[in-house]
Amino acid sequence: MSEESELREKIDPRVDSEHWSDVLVQALPYFRHWVGKTVVVKYGGNAMLNEELKSAVMEDIVLLNTVGIHVVLVHGGGPEINHMLDRVGKESKFVNGLRYTDAETMEIVQMVLTGKLNKDIVGILLQEGGKAVGLSGVDSGLLRAKKIQKDGADLGFVGEVTEVHPEIVESLISQGFIPVISTVALGEQGDMARYNINADTAAAKIAIALKAEKFVQLTNVPGVLRDVSDPSSLIQRIHLADVQKYIDDGIIAGGMIPKIECCTMAREGGVPRTHIIDGRVPHSLLIEMFSDRGIGTMIY
């Protein structure tokens, strides 16, 4: 069977030709706009745990790369780290609600993020026909970090990004590769320690350093909701100047606050479009990139 025949078999026969033509015509201006631009995607949550959703995300990324859009994938891996800590019998310690990362835990974090998850993602992208290379923040000094404290408490080997050196990523992009980045960082000059970095924050800073056109966070929720129990209360657009008011009013709360702060950071750093979208929706990335209706919440 030819490749064209295989593709035709995948087309849903319930979708008529007129609908397909409408979809393609609507998408064409977006293809023209995004070709040659850089998009940074932070990948985690349910889209990373569910095999069907994982496959859909990878298909989206390969498609974007194939048509000439430069996708950089930054991933976390909290649930997988927790699972490995349980397997080795390592008890988690929390300080002010945040995990304390001692030297042994840091070894496990590095093993899971850079050794297993990163290569798993690269493997799936290759299976889908993409060109992908796995990196960590340590490679080529991509991410430098300093030790942080929370309310004066020591968190061990938890760091915040102080420098981004994107040359290795830019080189890979120029050769048509999809860089896949795990967020383990090297200490600042003179500090040879490795640090565990919040993936959302790292992705935002990488987007700024690459002068990306778009920064997208795949999450476990539809976006910012006026009523967290009502998915139909999605707020599709939030002006940068209104973010603090939404926080003060309690609409942006809990775990959504740091995600919005990362979007704000990227926007203030020069990234024109920042988004929080629902990674539980198959092909949500394509819907956001190539349709008039978009998906999730945009900070503009």
N, C-alpha and C positions, 0 to 999 in steps of 0.2 A: 504494500500500500504506500502511495506517495505521501510526502509530508503534507501537501495541500489537502489530500483526501482525509488524512487523520484530523487535520484542523476542522474540516467541514463536518466531520462526525461529532465533534465536540460542541457544535453550535446547537443550542436548544431549539428544537423544531417548533416549540410553542410560541416562539418570538417571531413575528412576521417580518417580512423584508422592509416594510415601511418603518417599523420601529427601529430596526437595525440601522437604516439609513439616517434616521433622526439622531440616534445616539452618536454615530460617526461624525455627522455634520456639526453637532453641538461640541464634540470633543476637538475638532480640528483646530480652532483658534487657540485652545489650551496647549495642544501639541506644539504649535508654532511658538507660543510664548515661552514654554519651558525648555525647549531644546537648547543645550549648551549651558543651562543654569545648574547651580548646585542646590540640592535639597538634603538637609540633615534630618534623619528620622531616628527618634529615640524609641527603642523597641523593648517591651517588657510586658508584665501583667499576663492576663489570660491569653492574649495573642501569642505568648511565648510558651504557655503550658499546654494549650489545646493543639493537637497535631494537625487537625483540619485547618484551623485558623493560621497556624504557623506556615503551612503550605501555601495558603492564600496570600499571606504577607510576602513570602519569598517570590511567588509568581508576579505580584505587583512590582516588586523591586527590580526583578529581571526585565520585565516589560519596560519600565521607565528607563533602565540603563540601555536597553536595546534601541530605543528610539532617540537616544542621545542626551538623556537627562542624567546629570551626575549625582548619584545617590550615595550618601555616606550613612552607614547604619551604625548606631551606637547602642549597645545593649547592656542591660543590667542582668540580674540573676538571683535576687534575694531568696525566692522559694527554693531554688536548687541548692544554694549555700546552706539554708536551714536544713534541708534534707540530708546533705552530706555531714553536717555537724551532728545530726541525730544518729547517723549510721556509725560514726566513729565514737559516739558517746561523749561528745564535747558539749557540756552544758553552756547555754547562752547566758551571758550576764548583761544586764541593761542598766544604763545610767541616765536618769531623767528621760526615760522612754526610748533611748537610743542604744543600739548594740555596742557594747565594749569589745573592741577588736584587739586581742592580745596577739603575741607573735605566732602562736600555734594557729589561732583562728585566721590570721592574715595569710598563712601558708595555704590553708584550705580555700580561702577566698580566691587567691591567685590561681590555685589548681583548678577550681571549678570554672571561674570566669575565663581565664586565658587558655586553659588546657582542654576543657571539655566543651563548654557552651559555645565559645568562639568558633571552635573547629566544627562543631555540629552545624552551626548556622552557615558557615562557609560551605560545608558539604552539601547542604540542601540547595543553596544557591547554584552550586556547580551542577547538581542533578537537574535543576530547572533550566539549565542552559546558559547560566550567567558566568561571568568572570569575577571571581571574588578572592580577596586576600585578607587574612585575619591579622589583626594588630592588637597590641595592648598599648596603654598610655606610656609604657616603659620604652617601647620600640622607637628608636631614633630620638628619644627624649621628647616624644609627642606631648605628653602631659607632665608638668612638674607641679608638685604640691607641697603644702606645709601642713603640719599637724594642727588639728583644731581642737578646741574645747567647747563644751556646751554648758553655759552658765557656770563657768569656772571649773567644771568637772573634766577629768582626764578620760578620753574615749579610746586611748590606745592608738592603734595605727589607722585612724580615720583622718582623712585629709581633705583640704579644699584646694582646687586648682589655682595656682598662681601664675602659670605661664602655659601657653599653647604654642608649640612649634609645628606648624601644619605641613612642612615641606614634604615629608614622606607621603602624606595623604594626597597632596596636590600632584605629586609625581605619579602615584597610582591612578588617580583620576585621569590624568593626561594620557595614560596608556589604556584607558577603557575599562579599568578594574573597578569593582565595588569594594571600597574599604569597609571592613567590619571591625569595629573597635570595642574592646572591653575596657572598663574604666578602672584599671589598676594603674596608679601613677608612681613615678619616681620622685624621691624627695628633691628639694632644691639643691643647688650646688653645695657639695660637701656633705650632703645627707644621702646616704645610699639605701635608706629604708624604702620599702614599698608601702603605698597607702591605698586604702579602699576609698573610692570616691563615689559620691552620689551620682548616678548615671544621668539623671535629668539635668543637673547642674553642669556636668561635664559636656553633655551634648549641646547645651546652649552656648557654652564657651567655645566649643569646636565650631559651631555654626557661625559665631562672630568672627573667629580667626580665618575661616574659609570665605568670608563675605558671601555667605549663602543667601539665596533668594527666598528660601522657605525653611522654617523649622517646625517639625511636626512631632508631637508626643502621642504615641499610641497608649491609651489608658483602658481602664476597666469600666468606664462610665461614658454616657453619651457626650459629655462636655460639662459646662457649667449649667446647673439647673436652678431655677428660682425655687422650686420645691423638689427636694431630693427624692421624694416618693413618687414624683410625676415626670416620667421621661419626656412628656409632651411640653414641659415647661423649659425646654432647652433655650438658652440664650445664645444665639448664633454669632453675634458680634459684640465685642466690648471694647470701647475706646480706652486707650492707655490711661488717659486722664481720669477715667471712672473706676479704675481697678480698686483703689483704696476705699471708695464709697461702697462698693460691693462687699469688700471685706468687713468694713465697719457695720454694714447692715446684716452681716451673717450669711449672705448668699454664697459668697466664696468662703469656705470654712474647712477645717480639718486638713485632710491630705491634699485637697485641691489647692490650698494656699501655696505650698512650695512649687507645685506645677505651674501655677499662674505666675509666680515670681520668676521662674525660669523663662517663661514666655516674655515677661516684661524685660528681663535682663537681655534676652536676645534682641528684642525690638529696640531697646535703648542703645544696644551695641551696633545697630545698623542693619539688622535682618528685617526686610520689609514686611514679611508675612509670618506670623507665628500661630500655631493651631494646637488645640487639644481635641483629639478625635477618638472614637470608640473602636478599639482594636478587636472587640468581640463581633463586629460587623464584617463579614467576609468582603474583602476587596475595598475596605473603607478608604484606603490610600488612593486608589484609582478614582473613587467617587469624589474625593476632595480635590484631586488634581485636575480632573477632566470633565467635570459637570458644572452646570450653572447653579445647582442647588447646594453643592458642597455637603459637608457633614461636620458635626462637632461645633466647637466654639473658636472663633478667630479673635486674637488680640491685635488691634490695628491702631 
